[in-house]
Amino acid sequence: QVQLVESGGGSVQAGGSLRLSCAVSGRTFSMHVMGWFRQAPGKEREFVAAITWSDDSTYYADSVKGRCTISRDNAKKTVFLQMNSLKPEDTAVYYCASGIYRGSSWLPQGGTYAYWGQGTRVTVSA
């Protein structure tokens, strides 16, 4: 089992920044990739970013590319999502997830990830 706990969400004005954290514990040797997803009210869950555990390769959704950076601290077993230039459309509950890397084309698919956190809410006001 892998346990994931997100933190760092909150309310900001458009143009502001937030740094989300995901603390990882448990059978971490089974993880190959960490991802961030989000779900806005009334919308489906969508992929935000991912990072591979072995070589720190990163992947981003087009909607956040250039504004978000995913990173990890291996020693602290924490994954971060730095979000800058936030927009009202970034408002959502953000989830981190861990899974097995099967190729970059699979990263946006929720089924790639076996473990999910409880989510942290981000609200961006205009």
C-alpha positions in Angstrom: 0.0 0.0 0.0 1.0 3.6 -0.7 -0.4 6.5 1.2 -0.6 10.0 -0.3 -1.5 13.1 1.6 -1.8 16.4 -0.3 -1.5 19.9 1.3 -0.9 23.5 0.2 -4.3 24.3 -1.3 -6.1 27.5 -0.6 -7.7 30.6 -2.0 -5.7 33.1 -4.1 -6.4 35.8 -6.6 -5.8 35.4 -10.3 -2.1 35.8 -11.1 -1.1 34.4 -7.7 0.9 31.3 -6.9 0.5 28.2 -4.8 2.7 25.2 -4.1 1.0 21.9 -3.5 2.7 19.1 -1.7 2.1 15.4 -1.7 3.7 13.4 1.1 4.3 9.7 0.2 4.6 6.8 2.6 4.2 3.0 2.5 5.5 0.7 -0.2 7.1 3.4 -2.2 9.4 1.0 -4.0 6.3 0.0 -6.1 5.9 3.5 -7.5 7.4 4.5 -10.9 5.5 7.7 -11.6 3.7 10.4 -9.6 1.0 12.5 -11.1 -1.2 15.4 -10.3 -4.8 15.6 -11.4 -7.6 18.0 -10.8 -11.4 18.0 -10.8 -13.4 21.2 -11.1 -17.0 21.4 -10.0 -19.2 19.7 -12.6 -16.3 18.6 -14.7 -14.4 15.4 -15.2 -11.1 14.8 -13.6 -8.2 15.9 -15.8 -4.5 15.3 -15.9 -2.2 18.2 -14.8 1.4 16.9 -14.6 3.5 13.8 -13.9 7.1 13.0 -13.0 8.9 9.7 -13.2 10.6 8.5 -10.1 13.7 7.1 -11.9 14.9 10.0 -14.0 12.7 13.0 -13.1 11.2 13.2 -16.6 8.2 15.6 -16.4 5.0 15.8 -18.4 2.4 18.6 -18.4 -1.1 19.2 -19.7 -1.2 21.9 -22.3 -3.5 23.9 -20.1 -0.8 24.3 -17.4 2.4 24.1 -19.4 4.7 27.1 -18.7 2.8 27.9 -15.5 3.2 24.8 -13.4 6.3 22.8 -12.4 6.2 19.3 -10.9 9.2 18.2 -8.8 10.1 15.8 -6.1 12.3 15.5 -3.0 13.3 11.9 -2.9 14.8 12.1 0.6 11.6 13.6 2.0 9.4 11.4 -0.2 7.4 14.4 -1.3 6.2 15.6 -4.7 5.4 19.2 -5.4 3.3 21.1 -7.9 4.3 24.8 -8.1 1.6 26.7 -9.8 2.1 30.3 -11.0 0.0 32.8 -12.9 -3.1 31.1 -11.6 -6.4 31.6 -13.4 -10.0 31.2 -12.2 -10.2 28.2 -14.5 -7.5 26.5 -12.3 -10.1 26.3 -9.5 -10.5 22.6 -8.6 -9.7 19.9 -6.1 -6.1 18.7 -6.9 -5.2 15.1 -6.3 -1.8 13.4 -6.4 -1.5 9.8 -7.5 1.1 7.1 -7.9 1.4 4.3 -10.3 3.5 2.2 -12.7 5.2 3.9 -15.7 4.0 2.3 -18.9 5.0 5.0 -21.3 4.3 8.7 -21.6 1.1 8.2 -23.6 -0.4 6.5 -20.6 0.4 9.3 -18.1 -2.8 11.3 -18.6 -4.9 8.2 -18.0 -6.3 7.8 -14.5 -6.0 4.1 -14.8 -2.2 4.3 -14.7 -2.4 5.3 -11.1 -3.2 2.8 -8.4 -3.1 5.1 -5.4 -4.7 8.5 -4.9 -4.7 11.1 -2.2 -7.7 12.7 -0.7 -7.3 16.0 -2.5 -6.6 19.6 -1.7 -8.8 22.4 -2.8 -7.6 25.4 -4.9 -9.8 28.4 -5.4 -8.7 31.2 -7.7 -10.8 34.3 -7.7 -10.9 36.9 -10.6 
